[in-house]
């Protein structure tokens, strides 16, 4: 025997043989369920450190730097050397006393010291005594990738330490 009920979603009257139905149709059930599942938007409590957009972050779990970002792209942009966000950079970033590449390209011509190749972006800095901690200008040499690889292959150093087979 059908009874008349009121839909909890659209408040229309409907007849049903079920025991205490709450909704008049699957559509009303789906819409009511969707509304229940939506989480209320949390109030912004900080701003993106890159673009200043208001965002919500759990203040108990802020990163060590204290900086928050609205998206991964903004965090990646902030981590670039030229971004100005020094707190995100490792201690060796921008330290010109330990950056042997900056030292070498400031002091020497931008060409391979052996063959004269001049394609600057691919030139490499070689440590003559093989000690990467010794960044004294007299120990540095600018080489093209071919000459640099040949140097380490002939002297069996670097990745060629145990010979061509790698054993």
C-alpha positions as CSV (number, residue, x, y, z in Angstrom):
1,X,0.0,0.0,0.0
2,X,1.5,3.3,-1.2
3,X,1.9,6.2,1.2
4,X,2.5,9.8,0.5
5,X,5.8,11.4,1.5
6,X,7.6,14.7,1.1
7,X,11.0,14.8,-0.8
8,X,13.9,16.0,1.4
9,X,15.5,17.7,-1.6
10,X,12.7,19.3,-3.7
11,X,9.9,19.2,-1.1
12,X,7.5,17.8,-3.6
13,X,4.8,15.2,-2.6
14,X,5.3,11.6,-3.9
15,X,3.8,8.2,-3.3
16,X,6.0,5.2,-2.5
17,X,5.6,1.6,-1.3
18,X,9.1,1.8,0.4
19,X,9.6,2.2,4.1
20,X,10.2,5.9,4.8
21,X,11.8,7.0,1.6
22,X,13.6,10.4,1.7
23,X,13.7,11.4,-2.0
24,X,11.2,11.4,-4.8
25,X,13.7,10.3,-7.5
26,X,17.3,9.2,-8.1
27,X,18.0,12.7,-9.4
28,X,17.0,14.3,-6.1
29,X,19.0,11.7,-4.2
30,X,22.1,12.4,-6.3
31,X,21.8,16.1,-5.9
32,X,21.3,15.9,-2.2
33,X,24.3,13.5,-1.9
34,X,26.5,15.9,-4.0
35,X,25.6,18.8,-1.7
36,X,26.4,16.8,1.4
37,X,29.8,15.7,0.0
38,X,30.9,19.3,-0.9
39,X,33.2,20.5,1.8
40,X,32.8,24.2,2.7
41,X,35.5,26.4,1.4
42,X,38.0,27.3,4.2
43,X,38.7,30.9,4.8
44,X,42.1,32.0,3.4
45,X,44.6,32.4,6.3
46,X,47.8,33.3,4.3
47,X,48.8,34.4,0.8
48,X,50.9,32.7,-1.9
49,X,54.5,33.9,-1.4
50,X,54.9,34.1,-5.2
51,X,51.7,35.8,-6.5
52,X,50.1,37.1,-3.3
53,X,46.8,35.2,-3.9
54,X,44.9,34.5,-0.7
55,X,45.0,30.7,0.2
56,X,44.2,28.5,3.1
57,X,47.0,26.4,4.6
58,X,47.2,24.3,7.8
59,X,49.4,26.6,9.9
60,X,50.6,23.7,12.0
61,X,52.3,22.2,9.0
62,X,54.0,25.1,7.4
63,X,57.4,24.3,5.7
64,X,60.7,25.3,7.4
65,X,61.0,28.3,5.1
66,X,57.7,29.7,6.3
67,X,56.7,30.3,2.6
68,X,53.4,29.0,1.2
69,X,52.4,28.6,-2.5
70,X,49.1,28.3,-4.2
71,X,50.4,25.8,-6.8
72,X,53.5,23.7,-7.7
73,X,54.3,26.0,-10.6
74,X,54.7,29.0,-8.3
75,X,56.9,27.0,-5.9
76,X,59.1,25.9,-8.8
77,X,59.4,29.5,-10.1
78,X,60.4,30.7,-6.6
79,X,63.1,28.0,-6.3
80,X,64.9,29.4,-9.4
81,X,68.2,31.1,-8.7
82,X,67.1,34.5,-10.1
83,X,63.7,34.5,-8.2
84,X,64.8,36.5,-5.2
85,X,63.6,33.8,-2.7
86,X,66.9,33.2,-1.0
87,X,65.4,31.2,1.9
88,X,64.5,28.4,-0.6
89,X,68.0,28.1,-2.0
90,X,70.7,25.7,-0.7
91,X,73.6,27.3,1.0
92,X,75.9,27.0,-2.0
93,X,73.6,29.0,-4.4
94,X,75.0,32.3,-5.2
95,X,78.1,31.7,-3.2
96,X,80.7,32.8,-5.7
97,X,83.6,31.6,-3.6
98,X,82.5,28.0,-4.0
99,X,81.0,28.2,-7.4
100,X,83.9,27.2,-9.5
101,X,82.0,27.6,-12.8
102,X,81.3,31.3,-12.1
103,X,85.0,31.8,-11.1
104,X,86.3,30.1,-14.2
105,X,84.0,31.9,-16.7
106,X,84.8,35.2,-15.1
107,X,88.6,34.7,-15.4
108,X,89.2,32.8,-18.5
109,X,88.1,33.2,-22.2
110,X,84.9,31.4,-23.1
111,X,86.5,28.7,-25.2
112,X,88.0,25.3,-24.8
113,X,91.6,25.5,-23.5
114,X,92.6,22.6,-25.7
115,X,90.8,22.8,-29.1
116,X,89.4,26.4,-29.0
117,X,85.7,25.4,-29.3
118,X,83.5,28.4,-28.4
119,X,79.9,27.2,-27.8
120,X,79.7,28.7,-24.3
121,X,76.5,27.0,-22.9
122,X,78.1,23.5,-23.3
123,X,81.6,24.3,-22.1
124,X,82.7,22.6,-18.9
125,X,85.1,23.4,-16.1
126,X,87.8,20.9,-15.4
127,X,89.7,20.6,-12.1
128,X,93.3,19.9,-13.1
129,X,94.2,18.0,-9.9
130,X,90.8,16.1,-9.9
131,X,89.9,17.6,-6.5
132,X,86.5,19.2,-6.8
133,X,87.0,21.0,-3.5
134,X,90.0,22.9,-4.8
135,X,88.5,25.8,-6.6
136,X,91.6,27.9,-6.9
137,X,91.7,29.5,-10.3
138,X,95.1,27.9,-11.1
139,X,93.4,24.5,-10.7
140,X,90.5,25.3,-13.1
141,X,90.4,24.9,-16.9
142,X,87.6,25.4,-19.4
143,X,87.1,22.5,-21.7
144,X,84.6,21.4,-24.3
145,X,82.7,18.1,-23.5
146,X,84.9,16.1,-25.9
147,X,88.2,17.3,-24.5
148,X,86.9,16.9,-20.9
149,X,85.8,13.4,-21.6
150,X,89.0,12.5,-23.4
151,X,91.1,13.9,-20.4
152,X,89.3,11.7,-17.9
153,X,89.4,8.6,-20.3
154,X,93.1,8.9,-20.9
155,X,94.0,9.4,-17.2
156,X,91.4,6.7,-16.1
157,X,89.8,9.2,-13.7
158,X,86.2,10.4,-13.0
159,X,83.7,7.9,-14.4
160,X,86.5,6.0,-16.2
161,X,88.2,5.2,-12.8
162,X,88.2,1.4,-13.4
163,X,88.7,1.4,-17.1
164,X,86.4,1.3,-20.2
165,X,84.3,-1.7,-19.1
166,X,83.2,0.0,-15.8
167,X,84.5,-2.9,-13.7
